[in-house]
């Protein structure tokens, strides 16, 4: 085989390897569905790393396999191989190229992390993507995540964020800022300012051996499954009562340890209605594996429905134990709205004995 | 020993006085191996044999766990016992198998031989370091009376303080003993390599195994004390009611994680660097070529151990860590890929234009190379915080580090054993059994650990005895792989035991290698040489003009 033929073969192999790497990187389907604003960002990063990783893998393994076959000992040949002790340009190349690659991945990671809301200065990723309350739902959410995926990371978002930063920075007076930092929270989607209007829903999450508890302070609901409205900015304020737990919804691509003694937070926007598992990802005892529940992402209507039912269920005290002591009006008050019944529309007391 | 090797010429200076005291052909008896003996080779064998015993123990624990994971429900072992198994599997494999076998075993046996010394700098310290290990193992065994430590080998408080506390204290005591042993050993290696080389051996002519041991020893010396402190504070919390890690009494649980990982991430390099050294010894011998880029490989070991000291927070990306930390440690972790890549590429280039002998040692070395490429690439993905947030504490991690530690460290230990067995025992291992062993191990490793990446990506957390039924199919694949791996050790253990007794006799230099350990008998006499060797060639000068005469040895 002469030099030209081998060169051509190497080039063809290189092109095929590159094509395969791109194809595999973009079509690996290794990750579960994307159900949060952060998920497409993480997946893009992962896919880029898969492209690079596959290419490097094919190159290195190809060289190993080729060498093992091509340079195996000829039968009966007891002599040594070529006396090559090194090649400085080659060594510089294979130090420099990985260096460039890892620095690139590093920069990209930092950018994605900022877009996810990981840095204090960044606003929650949902900020510019708030959906109209009237028109959420599967299609909108699907479109939204597609739009997110199509967006080059860090372009429009970064611009918005720096504007936010500029706006936010002078608002905080110095001494107060110090206090804020002292009580700042670890997690994703942190902010120095806790302006209420930036968050649509706050849920207090408690991790304990071996269950999750979700408390909706504004709604007076406490449940064992996390119900979320699609397309809303959600903040989870997480605490552990006994040991370290870790809140993980694979479809959200988010994980945050829940630590005794300090509150951690996750802020995100769920983008795809559905039911997803919630796992505990930090070893927390014998039944660690069974510490799982689910999160249900509802459309707005379903969510409102759920809130209503849960509030009724959550307030059994509204059904008094001592019915006899209440007037009709008091007794019916909780149901007045639902069944359109009140003291006036009631039949005469005498018929009540029926 | 015969003086046929042209590289070994009598020293012009008067022979050292020990020579008269060395009885020429006295060998240690079998019972010497159970005593407090100061011979570095005997201690090396003690470490290796101990390591291979605990490999079986840790392996049995792994098989029990994989059997449990055939089904989603906890139906094979009790969940508490499962946690004790996963904790002790990690502990045993790290502290009683990989580290003792590579550093304690190969290091003790070959460092003095490679640098032309008669023993380690501090022989008694060396023996003491070894004899700290059996009591540690005993403590771990006793801990099972109290249910066994169940908080993972990481033993994060508060879990470790409230779950089986007696067992946890015994576990801490065991780790502190092993840590102390590690510090003693490391100090010994550094002094030995620094002060006891034969005068004709400059640092940059040393075999690369010596460089990797230097790098590992530095890590152990710097990292072990903080770990010991972290563990002591944990014990104080359990036994004496202090509150270093008790948040309700003013402590902080994340502090422990910093102290723990400051050692325990470098510990990963501690497990893999000596094996890199083994690679650099094995590959040139069987490729019959000089190692490609000696200096780059030597310094990249030091670079890995240096950068490796600044990457520990990547184990805590989802913990209570500030955003700047997450960023800083993303970048520092990514940097480790550069020196590691240099090594990988250098070994591949060493294969290029060689005349490769397909010995079992070479197969395991090249197997390691191919596994490590994969484990290294998945490692780079884990450095990126956004992605790590998803897969942290998932089976992706388990898959990744088993590729690095099983496909890396264990393959390296196998390569080293096949390579040096003739030197250590004077007998060859059976090559055919070796190849069967390799094929089973190679496929077993992929079958066991490759599906784990998939499991983790799709959402299976690690360290669980019960899991979501959607993960069952892949888990069964892993379990079958684990059974194959368990079977794969049968030809190996049989081979070792049989060959040690009845194997074909080996000469002093059966592989025509050039490093100093091959200039003496197999097995070497007590105190290694009658007359200390003089280094006349580089450690990897294959294919040079002088090769023809050199290979006339024996």
Contacts between the chains, C-beta under 8 A, distances in Angstrom:
chain1	res1	chain2	res2	distance
A	30	B	453	7.9
A	30	B	454	6.6
A	30	B	457	4.6
A	30	B	458	7.5
A	31	B	390	7.6
A	31	B	457	5.5
A	31	B	458	7.3
A	32	B	457	7.8
A	32	B	458	5.4
A	32	B	459	5.9
A	38	B	386	7.7
A	41	B	386	6.6
A	42	B	386	4.9
A	42	B	387	5.9
A	42	B	389	7.3
A	42	B	390	5.8
A	45	B	384	6.1
A	45	B	386	5.5
A	45	B	387	5.7
A	46	B	381	7.0
A	46	B	387	5.2
A	46	B	390	8.0
A	49	B	380	7.0
A	49	B	381	4.7
A	49	B	384	6.8
A	49	B	387	7.0
A	50	B	381	7.9
A	53	B	377	4.2
A	53	B	378	7.6
A	53	B	380	7.1
A	53	B	381	6.7
A	56	B	373	7.6
A	56	B	377	6.1
A	57	B	373	6.2
A	57	B	374	6.5
A	57	B	377	5.9
A	60	B	344	6.6
A	60	B	345	7.7
A	60	B	348	6.4
A	60	B	373	4.7
A	61	B	370	5.8
A	61	B	373	6.2
A	63	B	348	5.0
A	63	B	351	7.9
A	63	B	352	7.6
A	64	B	348	5.9
A	64	B	351	6.9
A	64	B	366	6.4
A	64	B	369	5.9
A	64	B	370	5.7
A	64	B	373	7.8
A	67	B	348	6.8
A	67	B	351	3.9
A	67	B	352	5.5
A	67	B	354	7.4
A	67	B	356	7.3
A	68	B	351	6.9
A	68	B	356	6.3
A	68	B	366	6.2
A	71	B	287	7.4
A	71	B	351	6.3
A	71	B	352	6.7
A	71	B	353	6.0
A	71	B	354	5.0
A	71	B	355	6.7
A	71	B	356	5.3
A	72	B	355	7.6
A	72	B	356	4.9
A	72	B	358	6.6
A	73	B	288	7.7
A	73	B	355	4.5
A	73	B	356	5.8
A	73	B	357	5.2
A	73	B	358	7.6
A	74	B	355	6.9
A	77	B	355	6.1
A	78	B	551	7.9
A	79	B	288	7.5
A	79	B	355	6.9
A	79	B	547	7.8
A	80	B	288	4.1
A	80	B	289	6.9
A	80	B	355	6.7
A	80	B	542	4.4
A	80	B	543	3.9
A	80	B	547	5.4
A	81	B	287	6.0
A	81	B	288	4.5
A	81	B	289	4.0
A	81	B	353	5.6
A	81	B	354	3.7
A	81	B	355	4.6
A	81	B	542	6.8
A	81	B	543	5.6
A	82	B	289	6.4
A	82	B	353	4.1
A	82	B	354	7.4
A	82	B	543	5.9
A	83	B	289	7.5
A	83	B	290	6.3
A	83	B	542	7.3
A	83	B	543	3.7
A	83	B	544	5.7
A	84	B	289	6.6
A	84	B	290	6.7
A	84	B	292	6.5
A	84	B	349	7.8
A	84	B	352	7.7
A	84	B	353	6.6
A	84	B	543	8.0
A	85	B	290	4.7
A	85	B	291	7.8
A	85	B	292	7.2
A	85	B	293	7.8
A	85	B	294	6.9
A	86	B	292	5.7
A	86	B	293	4.3
A	86	B	294	7.1
A	86	B	295	7.8
A	86	B	296	7.3
A	87	B	292	7.7
A	87	B	293	7.9
A	87	B	349	7.6
A	90	B	349	7.3
A	91	B	293	5.3
A	91	B	296	5.6
A	91	B	342	7.2
A	91	B	345	7.9
A	91	B	346	7.6
A	94	B	341	6.6
A	94	B	342	6.7
A	94	B	345	4.4
A	95	B	296	7.8
A	95	B	338	6.3
A	95	B	341	7.5
A	95	B	342	5.7
A	98	B	337	5.9
A	98	B	338	5.3
A	98	B	341	4.3
A	99	B	338	5.2
A	102	B	334	4.0
A	102	B	335	6.6
A	102	B	337	5.1
A	102	B	338	6.6
A	102	B	380	6.7
A	102	B	383	7.9
A	103	B	331	8.0
A	103	B	334	7.5
A	105	B	334	6.1
A	105	B	380	6.9
A	105	B	383	7.6
A	105	B	384	6.1
A	106	B	330	6.0
A	106	B	331	4.6
A	106	B	334	5.0
A	106	B	383	7.9
A	106	B	384	7.8
A	108	B	384	7.8
A	109	B	330	5.3
A	109	B	383	7.7
A	109	B	384	4.0
A	109	B	385	5.8
A	109	B	386	6.0
A	109	B	387	7.7
A	110	B	327	5.4
A	110	B	330	6.9
A	110	B	331	7.9
A	112	B	384	7.8
A	112	B	386	4.5
A	113	B	323	7.6
A	113	B	326	6.9
A	113	B	327	6.9
A	113	B	330	7.8
A	113	B	385	5.1
A	113	B	386	5.2
A	116	B	386	5.9
A	118	B	323	5.5
A	118	B	326	6.7
A	118	B	385	6.9
A	118	B	386	7.5
A	119	B	323	4.7
A	119	B	327	7.7
A	120	B	323	5.8
A	186	B	319	7.6
A	186	B	320	4.5
A	186	B	321	6.3
A	186	B	322	6.8
A	188	B	389	7.1
A	190	B	323	7.0
A	242	B	158	6.8
A	242	B	162	7.4
A	243	B	156	7.9
A	243	B	158	4.8
A	243	B	159	4.2
A	243	B	162	7.0
A	244	B	156	5.8
A	244	B	158	7.2
A	244	B	159	6.7
A	244	B	253	6.3
A	244	B	319	8.0
A	246	B	318	6.0
A	246	B	392	8.0
A	246	B	393	6.2
A	248	B	393	7.7
A	248	B	394	7.9
A	248	B	459	7.7
A	248	B	461	6.8
A	250	B	390	6.9
A	250	B	458	6.8
A	250	B	459	3.2
A	251	B	459	7.8
A	253	B	386	7.8
A	253	B	389	6.7
A	253	B	390	4.4
A	254	B	389	6.3
A	254	B	390	7.6
A	255	B	318	4.8
A	255	B	389	5.1
A	255	B	390	6.6
A	255	B	392	5.8
A	255	B	393	7.4
A	256	B	318	5.7
A	256	B	389	7.8
A	257	B	318	5.1
A	257	B	319	4.7
A	257	B	320	6.7
A	259	B	247	7.8
A	259	B	253	6.0
A	259	B	254	6.8
A	259	B	319	7.1
A	259	B	320	5.2
A	260	B	158	5.9
A	260	B	247	4.7
A	260	B	248	7.5
A	260	B	253	6.2
A	261	B	247	2.3
A	261	B	248	6.9
A	261	B	251	7.6
A	261	B	252	6.6
A	261	B	253	6.5
A	262	B	247	7.2
A	262	B	252	7.7
A	262	B	254	7.9
A	262	B	320	5.7
A	264	B	320	6.5
A	277	B	459	6.6
A	277	B	468	6.4
A	279	B	459	6.8
A	279	B	461	5.0
A	280	B	461	7.0
A	281	B	318	7.5
A	281	B	392	6.9
A	281	B	393	4.1
A	281	B	394	6.8
A	281	B	461	4.6
A	281	B	462	7.9
A	282	B	156	7.5
A	282	B	393	6.0
A	283	B	83	7.1
A	283	B	151	6.7
A	283	B	152	4.8
A	283	B	154	7.9
A	283	B	156	7.5
A	283	B	159	6.7
A	283	B	463	4.5
A	284	B	159	6.2
A	285	B	83	7.5
A	285	B	150	7.6
A	285	B	159	6.4
A	285	B	163	6.1
A	286	B	78	7.8
A	286	B	79	4.0
A	286	B	80	4.5
A	286	B	82	7.8
A	286	B	83	6.1
A	286	B	150	7.4
A	286	B	465	7.8
A	287	B	79	5.8
A	287	B	466	7.6
A	288	B	83	7.5
A	288	B	461	7.9
A	288	B	463	6.4
A	288	B	464	5.8
A	288	B	465	7.8
A	289	B	74	7.5
A	289	B	79	7.4
A	289	B	461	7.5
A	289	B	463	7.9
A	289	B	464	3.0
A	289	B	465	5.1
A	289	B	466	3.9
A	289	B	467	5.8
A	290	B	466	5.4
A	292	B	468	7.0
